[in-house]
Amino acid sequence: MSAATLETPGAALAAPRAESRRDRPRLPLRRLATRAAALGLGLLAWHLAASHRLDLGLVTFRTLPTPADVARAAWALAHSPKLGAHVGASLVRVLGGFLAALAAGIGLGLAIGRSRLAGDLLLPPLEVLRPIPAVAWIPLAILMFPSSEASMVFITFTGALFPILLNTVHGAEAASPRLVASARSLGAGRAAILREVVIPAALPSIVTGAAIGMGTAWFCLVTAEMISGQYGIGYFTWESYTLQNYDDIVVGMLLIGLLGMGSSVAVRAAGHLAMPWTRAGGRS
Amino acid sequence: MTGAYTEEPPAGRIAIAGGAIRLGGGAAAFEVVRDIDLAIPPRQFVCLLGPSGCGKSTLLGALAGHLALARGSLALDGEPVAGPHPERGIVFQQHTLLPWRRVLDNVAFGPKMRGVPRAERLAQAREFLALVGLADFADRYPSELSGGMQQRVEIARVLINQPRVLLMDEPFGALDAQTRLMMQEVLLDIWTRLPTTVVFVTHDIDEALFLGDRVLVMSARPGRILEDIPLAFPRPRGRDLVTDPDFVALKRRCLDLLRPRDGRPPLPRLTPLGLPLAGAA
């Protein structure tokens, strides 16, 4: 037995790992309980810190709402007509910025990944723009776009663009030269190689980039909605601060977190549907 | 079965004169094969036998059009080879099926590139899948098949283009011994039904002698053709052949030719695409 295991150490390990991956959706009850307890402990710590007006000198919880205050504020918001308007406005902006980033990121990424000239032309300016945070774009966005709605979409666009772009470049570069060569031997031209080989090979990377990009788009939302507007979750959060409505600040924050998480999950699920071959498993 | 769309059997005469191939760039460039003079008549099954790194796969890459000659000429049916073409189909050691396409769509890839309508090309693909004995696996993804099955699909995918030449780079080298023997018989069976010129690269003497009409033994790098051995064993060939005295005598001769002269360690394997890429599978 030992000889066989020594010869193929991977085989023995691979089988149970593949097994557990298939079973992932069903977590054992004990681990679910642990996770729920962790959330509960976090809430309890927050409650104690806020209700006892804990002051640690460096950081203070004196003016912070308790979880119960936040829950009441959330309940009130859920029953107010404002909620739909806020969420709807934010969704449109994030989706607009994200879709524009998806088109630009995949297009530029494929060009950079497959053509040295495109890489030399496009990468240097993009590398300069990449570290600029969304807040720093606000003045320029206001100057560049006559409509404040467009400038807000632009801010979320800058957030989503780079993760999508860089992951697409990485995926396109990783397309196997053997697959490309064999496709050429079967009669594929440049366009067919891009469509049949490079893009599907890059798709897993693109989906990862899109899920991260969706997260960063929500990340930039508060920044974007500071520009103006009357609606949007980011605007709601920022307005609550200026009105000293502290309960609503936390409600806004949590809402952004939930919506961001939900849309990243939706992007991954869409990617999963678009790549049925990754579910087939087995040898490659 | 393929007579329906083959009016005239494709020829497939290969002629190389004074062929040499260089790999690597600048000061690191070196000559892999040199002084290759070779004529292969249509529908001959030729095995290229040689030590690892001798340039037999490199020569195959030049026939496929993935590598260019540094000197000399290379022609198929009188036309110089310039770049890859479906009429010179190549099968690699590791399968190159598209992981995102089902087996049937992989086989139908060549006709799709030629613009054959979907229904027609899928019907053709079914025929060729049946030819390699995988009719029941049309809807699987390549990753769901065994190594031997993947190579069968690969062969079907190349043959559907009705190539004049079938180029094979140690196609069964990554399979276990049992499967390799079976695949050799499968290949001969397919070749009798769809005869094309075959150039088959291997470093396995038994494999070369069992399959070929002719074995070309190559020297260590820079690779030259040391010996051109015709094989007159009747077909169809069975496994008994390997114990035939003539077979054994030829095997001894090949072993002699392939014995390393100066005790140098074997060279790394080259590929039909040039130098092996670091970390590439």
Interface residues (C-beta under 8 A of the other chain):
Chain A: S176 P177 R178 L179 A181 S182 A183 R184 S185 L186 G187 A188 G189 A192 E196 V197 P200 A201 L203 M275 P276 W277 A280 G281 G282 R283 S284
Chain B: A64 G65 H66 G83 P84 H85 P86 R88 G89 I90 F92 Q94 T96 L98 P99 W100 R101 F109 G110 M113 R114 R140 Y141 S143 E144 L145 S146 G147 R157 V158 N161 P272 L273 L277 A280 A281
